Amino acid sequence: MSDLRELYQETILDHNKHPRNFRRLEGATHQAHGHNPLCGDRVDVYLKVSDGRIVDISFEGDGCAISTASASIMTEMLQGRSLEQAQQLFDRFHDLLIGKAEAGEELGKLEVLAGVRAFPTRVKCATLPWHTFKAALHNETAATTE
C-alpha cells in the first residue's frame, strides 16, 4: 500500500510541477473562469468543441497542487472525447470524490485523486477545474465557486 501511495503522490506532484495543456487556447469556442474563495485557487478552462467532440482543451490558473494536478489530468482525459463521454467522466469522478462510488478502471489517472475525499475541504480543490469545465460547456461567464 505504501508503494501505491507513493505513486499517487508522485503523479500529483508531477502534474503540479509539469502541468499538461497549461496555456491559453487561441480560438477557443468555450471558456469559463473558476475561483474557490476559501483557498484562493483560480482556474480558466478553454475548449474547442466541434461536432460534439472536444478537439482541444487547456487551462491556466494559480492553485494548490491538487487543483493544478486535477486540471492537468482533466485536460488529458477529456481531449478527443465526445461531450456525452465527458459528462459521464465528470459524473463518475465527482461521485468518486464525494464517496458515492469507488475507483474504477474507466477513471485512469484520475484515481490518484481519490485520496482527497478523506479531506472534505480538499474535494473542492480537485473538483474546481471540473466544475469550471462544465461552466465552459454552457458558456457561463460568471465565475464558478463549486
Long-range contacts (C-beta under 8 A, 24 or more apart in sequence): 5-115, 7-112, 8-111, 8-112, 8-115, 11-69, 11-109, 11-112, 12-65, 12-66, 12-69, 12-112, 12-113, 13-65, 13-69, 15-68, 15-69, 15-72, 15-73, 16-65, 16-68, 16-69, 16-72, 19-59, 19-68, 19-69, 19-71, 19-72, 20-72, 20-73, 20-75, 20-76, 21-57, 21-58, 21-59, 21-72, 21-75, 21-76, 21-79, 22-58, 22-59, 22-60, 22-72, 23-58, 23-60, 24-58, 24-60, 25-56, 25-57, 25-58, 28-58, 30-136, 30-137, 30-139, 31-136, 31-139, 32-132, 32-133, 32-135, 32-136, 32-139, 32-140, 32-141, 32-143, 32-144, 33-132, 33-143, 33-144, 34-61, 34-128, 34-129, 34-131, 34-132, 34-135, 34-143, 34-144, 34-145, 34-146, 35-128, 35-143, 35-144, 35-145, 36-63, 36-67, 36-124, 36-125, 36-128, 36-145, 37-145, 38-121, 38-124, 39-63, 39-64, 39-121, 39-124, 39-125, 41-67, 41-125, 41-128, 43-67, 43-71, 43-128, 43-129, 43-132, 44-132, 45-71, 45-129, 45-132, 45-133, 45-135, 45-136, 46-136, 47-133, 47-136, 47-137, 49-83, 49-137, 52-82, 52-83, 52-84, 53-80, 53-81, 53-82, 53-83, 54-78, 54-79, 54-80, 54-81, 54-82, 54-83, 54-86, 55-80, 57-133, 59-129, 59-132, 61-129, 63-125, 63-128, 64-125, 66-113, 66-116, 66-122, 66-125, 66-126, 67-125, 67-126, 67-128, 67-129, 69-112, 69-113, 70-113, 70-125, 70-126, 70-127, 70-128, 70-129, 70-130, 71-129, 73-109, 73-110, 73-112, 73-113, 74-110, 74-129, 74-130, 74-133, 76-109, 77-108, 77-109, 77-110, 78-133, 83-137, 86-133, 86-137, 90-130, 90-133, 90-134, 93-127, 93-130, 94-127, 94-130, 97-123, 97-126, 97-127, 98-123
